[in-house]
Amino acid sequence: MSERNRQYDIQIGDETWIEFISIDGRYDQAIDIDALLDGLWPLICRLETHCVAGCCGMDAYDFTREGVATALLELDRAHMHAACVAAKAAVTAAASDILTSAAMNHFADKRVFLQLLEHLDECIVAQDRAGA
């Protein structure tokens, strides 16, 4: 059996991915969610370590637990957790199932963005518990 093509998946660990959900034929339904992520930008910007989003989109970011832990060293974890909870609620309520982030240079199915936000929140909570 051949290995899955991960070209459009979002890597969140060595062998852990958020799988791409096709949005073929639905790009015109996309709504920009950058404003919905308002409180998370300090974290998201610190995760942009592999390249720049304008060039590589989501591949520019280090969404691994280690990458998030490093980015959180300079941030207030309680504030980031609250921002993540707010972003999840706002994205869930978004009027379309197709979302785009101009800042992150990415289009995705809403379920993919929600999985990413859930992963970030889990990383934040884990760091908070660890007291790191």
C-alpha positions as CSV (number, residue, x, y, z in Angstrom):
1,M,0.0,0.0,0.0
2,S,1.4,3.4,-0.9
3,E,1.9,6.2,1.6
4,R,-0.7,8.9,1.6
5,N,0.4,12.1,-0.3
6,R,0.7,14.7,2.5
7,Q,1.3,17.7,0.2
8,Y,-1.8,19.5,1.5
9,D,-2.0,18.1,5.0
10,I,-0.9,20.2,8.0
11,Q,1.9,18.6,10.0
12,I,1.5,18.8,13.8
13,G,4.0,16.1,14.8
14,D,6.7,13.9,13.5
15,E,4.1,11.5,12.1
16,T,1.0,13.3,13.0
17,W,-1.1,15.3,10.5
18,I,-4.4,17.1,10.1
19,E,-5.6,15.7,6.9
20,F,-6.6,17.9,4.0
21,I,-10.3,17.9,3.1
22,S,-10.9,18.8,-0.6
23,I,-12.5,22.1,-1.3
24,D,-12.5,21.7,-5.1
25,G,-15.3,23.7,-6.6
26,R,-16.0,25.5,-3.4
27,Y,-13.2,28.2,-3.4
28,D,-15.8,30.9,-4.2
29,Q,-17.6,30.2,-0.9
30,A,-14.5,31.1,1.2
31,I,-14.7,33.7,3.8
32,D,-11.6,35.3,5.4
33,I,-11.1,34.4,9.0
34,D,-8.1,36.6,9.9
35,A,-10.2,38.9,12.1
36,L,-11.6,35.8,13.9
37,L,-8.1,34.8,14.9
38,D,-7.3,38.3,16.3
39,G,-6.0,37.3,19.8
40,L,-4.0,34.3,18.4
41,W,-1.8,36.3,16.1
42,P,1.1,36.7,18.6
43,L,1.3,32.9,18.7
44,I,0.7,32.3,15.0
45,C,3.4,34.8,14.0
46,R,5.9,33.1,16.4
47,L,5.1,29.7,14.7
48,E,6.1,31.0,11.2
49,T,9.6,29.6,11.5
50,H,10.2,27.3,8.5
51,C,9.6,30.0,5.8
52,V,7.1,32.9,5.3
53,A,3.5,32.3,4.8
54,G,3.4,34.3,1.6
55,C,5.8,31.8,0.1
56,C,4.9,28.5,1.7
57,G,1.4,28.9,3.2
58,M,0.8,26.5,6.1
59,D,4.2,24.8,5.5
60,A,5.9,27.9,6.8
61,Y,4.6,27.2,10.3
62,D,5.9,24.8,13.0
63,F,2.6,23.5,14.5
64,T,4.4,20.6,16.4
65,R,3.9,20.5,20.2
66,E,7.6,21.5,20.5
67,G,7.2,24.4,18.1
68,V,4.1,25.6,20.0
69,A,5.9,25.2,23.4
70,T,8.8,27.3,22.2
71,A,6.5,30.0,20.8
72,L,4.6,30.1,24.1
73,L,7.7,30.9,26.1
74,E,7.3,34.6,25.4
75,L,3.5,34.7,25.7
76,D,0.8,34.6,28.4
77,R,-0.6,31.1,28.2
78,A,-3.9,32.0,29.8
79,H,-4.4,34.8,27.3
80,M,-3.6,32.4,24.4
81,H,-6.0,29.8,25.7
82,A,-8.8,32.4,26.0
83,A,-7.9,33.6,22.5
84,C,-8.0,30.1,21.1
85,V,-11.4,29.4,22.7
86,A,-12.7,32.6,21.2
87,A,-11.3,31.7,17.8
88,K,-12.8,28.2,17.9
89,A,-16.2,29.7,18.7
90,A,-15.9,32.4,16.0
91,V,-14.8,29.9,13.4
92,T,-17.5,27.4,14.3
93,A,-20.1,30.2,13.8
94,A,-18.6,31.4,10.5
95,A,-21.2,31.6,7.8
96,S,-19.3,29.3,5.4
97,D,-17.7,25.8,5.5
98,I,-14.8,27.1,3.4
99,L,-12.4,29.5,5.1
100,T,-9.3,31.4,4.0
101,S,-6.6,33.3,5.8
102,A,-4.9,35.9,3.7
103,A,-2.2,36.3,6.4
104,M,-1.5,32.5,6.4
105,N,-1.9,32.2,2.6
106,H,-4.3,29.3,3.1
107,F,-7.7,28.0,2.0
108,A,-9.3,25.2,4.0
109,D,-12.4,23.3,4.9
110,K,-13.8,24.7,8.2
111,R,-13.2,21.2,9.8
112,V,-9.5,21.5,9.1
113,F,-9.2,25.0,10.7
114,L,-11.1,23.8,13.7
115,Q,-8.8,20.7,14.1
116,L,-5.8,23.1,13.9
117,L,-7.3,25.4,16.6
118,E,-8.1,22.4,18.8
119,H,-4.5,21.2,18.4
120,L,-3.1,24.6,19.3
121,D,-5.4,24.8,22.4
122,E,-4.4,21.3,23.5
123,C,-0.7,22.4,23.2
124,I,-1.4,25.6,25.2
125,V,-3.3,23.7,28.0
126,A,-0.5,21.0,28.1
127,Q,2.1,23.7,28.6
128,D,0.1,25.4,31.2
129,R,-0.3,22.1,33.2
130,A,3.5,21.5,32.8
131,G,4.1,24.9,34.2
132,A,6.8,25.5,31.6
